[in-house]
Amino acid sequence: MSSVVDSLDAPSSYRDSRNTSSRAATYMALSKTATLYVGNLSFYTTEEQMHELFGRVCNASSGGGIRRIIMGLDRINKTPCGFAFVEYYTHAEALACMRQISGTKLDERVIRCDLDPGYTDGRQYGRGRSGGQVRDEYRQEYDAGRGGWGHLRLKEEEDRIAKEEERRKEHDEVYKEQEEQAGGRVIPAGAEEVYEELEGRQRAGNDATGSDAPGEHDTKRKRADEQSADGDSGDESFARKRRLESPDL
């Protein structure tokens, strides 16, 4: 009688794209392997967290345990890029891990575990053009646990921001040139009413507070100082004249 659901320890559709072995040889290796490929990890998951989680299925009494954990690295930056290999001592432990750990959460991410024919040196590095995993090259959604935007999407965002900055600089240069030619501020076409309204509000605010227009206060102050100086000199001349006419003073 066939099973209604797939067995939790059955191999998935995961395949190493660079594995040149035949299907029969791969099947034979998977039936004996004690190595797991772990995917969909957060870039911030540490090897200590992996040991703590995957060590729960170890059977030390029968000579089992974790042999080693190889964290996947960005080929260029040598930083974690979201996958790992876990090697146990027994095939039974690898199957137990697929039953009990695959599909659970680690660092708030659902991880998946698949039987792997066996780790070889060099597979710890990402195979994407930018150094990480291929899936992160084409990812369009933002994923904070895997470096934010996908690499291609990130490049698109950077190009868009650079073009907007270049366009803004061009506009600023055009307005600056027009201001220099007009000898003052240039009002963009179609925005005359908005500028007039803003200036009207500014004048109304100055009238309400009793403040003078820029420069007018300085002019009045200068005029007052001149009048005060003239008044002082006039008083001194009058006092000198009285002393001359009246020697008793």
C-alpha positions in Angstrom: 0.0 0.0 0.0 1.5 3.3 -1.0 1.9 6.1 1.5 -0.5 9.0 1.5 2.3 11.5 2.3 6.0 11.4 1.5 8.3 10.0 4.1 10.1 12.7 6.1 13.5 11.0 5.6 13.1 10.6 1.8 15.6 12.4 -0.4 14.2 15.6 -1.9 14.7 17.1 -5.3 18.0 18.7 -4.1 20.9 17.9 -6.4 24.4 19.1 -6.7 24.5 20.7 -10.1 28.2 19.9 -10.5 28.0 16.3 -9.5 29.1 14.2 -12.5 28.2 10.8 -11.0 25.6 8.6 -12.5 22.1 8.4 -11.1 22.7 4.9 -9.8 26.0 5.9 -8.1 24.4 9.0 -6.6 21.5 6.9 -5.2 24.0 4.4 -3.7 25.9 7.3 -2.1 22.7 8.8 -0.6 21.7 5.5 0.9 24.9 5.4 3.0 25.8 9.0 3.5 26.0 10.7 6.9 26.2 14.2 5.4 23.4 16.8 5.2 23.1 19.9 3.1 21.3 22.6 5.2 19.7 25.5 3.3 17.8 28.7 3.8 20.0 29.8 6.8 20.3 33.3 7.9 23.6 35.0 7.2 23.8 35.7 11.0 23.4 32.1 12.1 26.6 30.9 13.8 28.3 27.5 13.9 27.6 27.3 17.7 23.9 27.6 17.0 24.2 24.8 14.4 26.0 22.5 16.9 23.3 23.2 19.5 20.4 22.4 17.2 21.8 19.5 15.2 23.4 17.9 18.2 19.9 17.1 19.5 19.6 14.0 17.3 23.1 12.6 18.1 23.3 9.2 19.6 26.6 9.2 21.5 26.0 5.8 23.1 26.2 4.1 19.8 29.3 6.0 18.7 27.5 8.8 16.9 27.7 12.5 17.1 28.5 15.5 14.9 31.8 14.9 13.0 32.0 18.5 11.7 30.0 21.5 10.4 31.1 23.4 7.3 29.5 26.8 7.0 28.9 28.1 3.5 30.9 31.2 2.6 30.7 34.0 0.1 33.4 33.2 -2.4 34.7 36.8 -2.6 34.1 38.2 0.9 34.5 35.0 2.8 31.4 35.8 4.9 28.5 33.4 5.7 26.0 33.2 2.8 23.2 31.1 4.0 24.0 27.3 3.8 26.0 24.7 5.5 27.1 21.0 5.5 26.6 18.9 8.6 28.5 15.6 8.8 27.4 13.0 11.3 29.2 9.7 12.1 26.2 7.5 11.2 23.6 7.4 8.4 20.9 6.9 11.0 21.6 10.2 12.6 21.4 12.0 9.2 17.9 10.4 8.7 16.9 11.4 12.2 17.9 14.9 11.5 15.7 15.0 8.4 12.8 13.7 10.4 13.1 16.0 13.4 14.9 19.2 12.3 14.2 19.8 8.6 11.3 22.2 8.4 11.8 23.7 11.8 12.9 27.3 12.5 16.4 28.6 13.3 16.9 32.3 13.7 13.3 32.8 12.7 13.8 31.0 9.4 12.5 27.7 8.2 15.5 25.6 7.4 15.6 22.6 5.1 17.9 19.5 5.3 18.7 17.2 2.5 20.9 14.1 2.2 24.1 15.0 0.4 26.4 12.4 -1.3 29.4 13.8 0.6 31.2 17.1 1.1 34.3 17.8 -1.0 36.7 20.7 -0.6 35.6 23.8 -2.5 31.8 23.3 -2.1 31.8 25.6 0.9 31.8 28.6 -1.4 28.8 30.2 -3.1 28.5 29.8 -6.9 26.8 33.0 -7.7 28.5 35.6 -9.9 28.8 38.0 -7.0 30.2 35.3 -4.7 27.1 34.2 -2.8 24.4 31.6 -3.6 22.8 31.7 -7.0 19.3 32.1 -5.5 20.4 35.4 -4.0 21.5 36.7 -7.4 17.9 36.7 -8.8 15.9 37.3 -5.6 13.6 40.3 -6.0 12.1 40.5 -2.5 13.9 42.2 0.4 15.2 39.6 3.0 16.9 41.1 6.0 18.3 37.7 7.1 20.1 37.2 3.8 21.7 40.6 3.1 18.7 42.6 2.1 18.0 42.9 -1.7 19.1 40.3 -4.2 22.3 41.2 -5.9 20.7 42.1 -9.3 17.9 44.0 -7.6 20.5 45.8 -5.4 22.4 46.9 -8.5 19.2 48.1 -10.1 18.5 50.2 -7.0 22.0 51.6 -6.9 21.8 52.6 -10.6 18.4 54.2 -10.1 19.7 56.3 -7.1 22.8 57.3 -9.1 20.6 58.4 -12.1 18.3 60.4 -9.8 21.3 62.1 -8.2 22.7 63.0 -11.6 19.4 64.3 -12.8 19.1 66.5 -9.6 22.5 67.9 -10.2 21.7 68.8 -13.8 18.5 70.6 -12.6 20.4 72.5 -10.0 23.0 73.6 -12.5 20.2 74.8 -14.9 18.5 76.8 -12.2 21.8 78.3 -11.0 22.6 79.4 -14.5 19.2 81.0 -14.9 19.5 82.8 -11.6 22.8 84.3 -12.6 21.4 85.5 -15.9 18.3 86.9 -14.3 20.2 88.5 -11.5 18.0 87.0 -8.8 15.7 84.1 -7.9 14.1 82.1 -10.7 10.5 81.0 -10.2 9.8 77.7 -12.1 7.2 77.9 -14.8 3.7 77.1 -13.4 4.7 77.8 -9.8 4.1 81.6 -9.8 0.9 81.4 -7.7 2.6 79.2 -5.1 5.5 81.6 -4.7 3.2 84.6 -4.5 1.1 82.9 -1.8 4.2 82.1 0.2 5.5 85.7 -0.1 2.1 87.0 0.9 2.0 84.9 4.0 5.6 86.1 4.9 4.6 89.8 4.5 1.4 89.2 6.6 3.5 87.6 9.3 5.9 90.5 9.4 3.1 93.0 9.6 1.5 91.0 12.5 4.7 90.9 14.5 5.6 94.5 13.7 8.9 93.5 12.2 10.4 95.4 9.3 11.4 94.1 6.0 15.0 92.9 5.7 17.3 95.9 5.6 14.6 98.4 6.6 15.4 98.1 10.3 19.1 98.8 9.7 18.3 101.9 7.6 16.1 103.3 10.4 18.7 102.6 13.0 21.4 104.4 11.0 19.2 107.4 10.4 18.4 107.6 14.2 22.1 107.5 15.0 22.8 110.3 12.6 20.0 112.5 14.1 21.3 111.8 17.6 24.8 112.9 16.6 23.5 116.1 15.0 21.4 116.8 18.1 24.4 116.4 20.4 26.5 118.8 18.4 23.7 121.5 18.3 23.4 121.4 22.1 27.1 121.9 22.6 27.2 124.9 20.3 24.2 126.5 22.2 25.9 126.1 25.6 29.1 127.6 24.3 27.2 130.6 22.9 25.5 131.2 26.3 28.8 131.1 28.2 30.3 133.8 25.9 27.3 136.1 26.3 27.1 135.6 30.0 30.5 135.7 31.7 29.0 134.9 35.0 28.0 131.4 33.9 
